Structure formats: C-alpha cells, structure tokens
Amino acid sequence: MLAGAKPFAAFLLDGGLTEEEALSGQPFADYVASGRIVPLERTISAIGMDGQPMRRLCFALPGEEWRFERYFDLMDSLSEGWSHEKERRQGTLLGYSAAENDAHIKRLIASKC
C-alpha cells in the first residue's frame, strides 16, 4: 500500500485488540496518523477467542474509500458460503490484477479448496 501498488488492506482482529495495538509497530501507523492511509473498523457478529466481538480493520488509500463498503458487503455474505467468485472479488478489492486472481483461483482449485 505504501508504494501505491495496492489500494486496500483488510485484517480480522480478535475482540480485545484495540486499533492502536493492531497498528503498534506497523510501518504504516504514521501514514494513518498523517491521512495518507484511511482506516475504517467495524465490529462483526463473530466472537473472538477472548470472548469479545471480533472486528474488521481495513485501510484504503485516499480516493479508494469506496472499497470499504464493497468489502464489508462481501464479508457480510459469508453466511451464504464462500466461492471462487467471492475469492476473486476479494482479490480485486485488495488490488490484485485479473491475472493474479486467475493464478490464485487456479491454485485453490488444484489444492481443492
């Protein structure tokens, strides 16, 4: 992301971990503070190992914030199951090319995932 090669990143946080703890020691924490990377966090219905609700912590480059809602919509569809098409949509949101997504899906199929 910092090099501009990828517009979006997403992490799943165990319930008790704060955004500050998640960013602690991360090279892009200063970029979030300066506004060069935009964070968005949402609590989800899953419960973490610590008994607290889990959260999705996402980051986008400025101008790429539209990816947040599309990513959350995709993750909200998990109850309907996962598919190679959803895997491809996730990869596209994360900034992978069609060729990279094709290769990834091919590896998944080969490994029967």
Buried (B, 14 or more C-beta within 10 A) or exposed (E): BEEEEBBBBBEEBBBBBEBEEBBEEEEBBEBBEEEEBBBBBBEBEEEBEEEBBBBBBBBBBEEBBEBBEBBBEBBEEEEEEEEBEBBBBBBBBBBBEEEEBEEBBEEEEEEEE
